[in-house]
Amino acid sequence: MSDVQPTNSTADWSAKATETVVQSVDKVKEKTTGKALDISRVAVYGVAMAFIAVLLLLLLLVLLVRMANVALEELVDRDRAVWITYLVFAVIFWIGGMVLWRKRGS
């Protein structure tokens, strides 16, 4: 058998071919998987921020109701303060609901 050693041009050609294939695969991966990862990150962080926003709004509502109760307890007894607070917030939400109902698309 003859000992055939690859020449520099053969080794260089195979390295270039390998590099071209690797670059092509990386471009395809970046264009497909990269965008999918970005979209999934936006979706996950968006849902998490929406969930936190809803929780904060609910906590703010509880705080406002409690503050109204404490403030009204100075003027009337506790039971009446609670009912007055509930009535005031119910009227506010009812008016808000009516405004949104009128703005809905027909």
C-alpha positions in Angstrom: 0.0 0.0 0.0 1.0 3.5 -0.6 1.1 6.0 2.1 -0.9 8.9 0.7 -0.7 12.0 2.8 -3.3 14.7 2.2 -1.9 17.8 0.7 -2.4 21.2 2.0 -5.0 22.0 -0.7 -7.0 18.9 0.2 -7.0 19.6 4.0 -7.8 23.3 3.3 -10.7 22.3 1.1 -12.2 20.1 3.7 -11.8 22.7 6.4 -13.5 25.3 4.2 -16.4 22.9 3.3 -16.9 22.1 7.0 -16.8 25.8 7.9 -19.4 26.6 5.2 -21.8 23.9 6.4 -21.4 25.0 10.0 -22.1 28.7 9.1 -25.1 27.7 7.0 -26.6 25.6 9.9 -25.9 28.5 12.3 -27.7 31.0 10.1 -30.8 28.7 9.8 -30.8 28.1 13.5 -30.6 31.8 14.3 -33.4 32.7 11.9 -35.7 30.0 13.2 -34.9 29.1 16.8 -33.8 32.6 17.8 -37.1 34.2 16.8 -39.1 31.5 18.5 -37.1 31.9 21.7 -37.6 35.7 21.6 -41.4 35.3 21.1 -41.7 32.7 23.9 -39.7 35.0 26.3 -42.0 37.9 25.5 -45.1 35.7 26.1 -43.9 34.3 29.4 -42.8 37.7 30.8 -46.0 39.3 29.5 -48.2 36.8 31.3 -46.1 37.1 34.5 -46.3 40.9 34.4 -50.1 40.8 33.7 -50.6 38.4 36.7 -48.5 40.7 39.0 -50.5 43.8 37.7 -53.8 42.1 38.5 -52.6 41.2 42.0 -51.3 44.7 42.7 -54.7 46.2 41.6 -56.5 43.8 43.9 -54.3 44.7 46.8 -54.7 48.4 46.0 -58.5 47.9 46.1 -58.3 46.1 49.4 -56.2 49.0 50.8 -58.6 51.6 49.6 -61.6 49.8 51.1 -59.8 49.4 54.4 -58.7 53.0 54.5 -62.3 54.1 53.8 -63.5 51.9 56.6 -61.0 53.3 59.1 -61.8 56.9 58.0 -65.6 56.4 58.3 -65.3 54.7 61.7 -64.3 58.1 63.1 -67.7 59.4 62.1 -70.1 56.4 62.6 -70.0 53.0 64.2 -68.1 50.2 62.6 -71.0 48.3 61.1 -72.4 51.4 59.3 -68.9 52.4 58.2 -68.5 49.0 56.4 -71.9 49.3 54.7 -71.3 52.8 53.6 -67.9 51.9 52.2 -69.3 48.9 50.3 -72.1 51.1 49.0 -69.7 53.9 47.8 -67.5 51.4 46.0 -70.5 49.5 44.5 -71.8 52.8 43.1 -68.3 53.7 41.7 -68.0 50.3 40.0 -71.6 50.4 38.8 -71.0 53.8 37.1 -67.7 52.5 35.6 -69.5 49.4 34.3 -72.3 51.6 32.7 -69.7 53.8 31.0 -67.9 50.8 29.6 -71.2 49.2 28.6 -72.1 52.3 26.6 -68.7 52.4 24.9 -68.9 48.8 23.7 -69.3 48.1 20.0 -72.8 47.6 18.9 
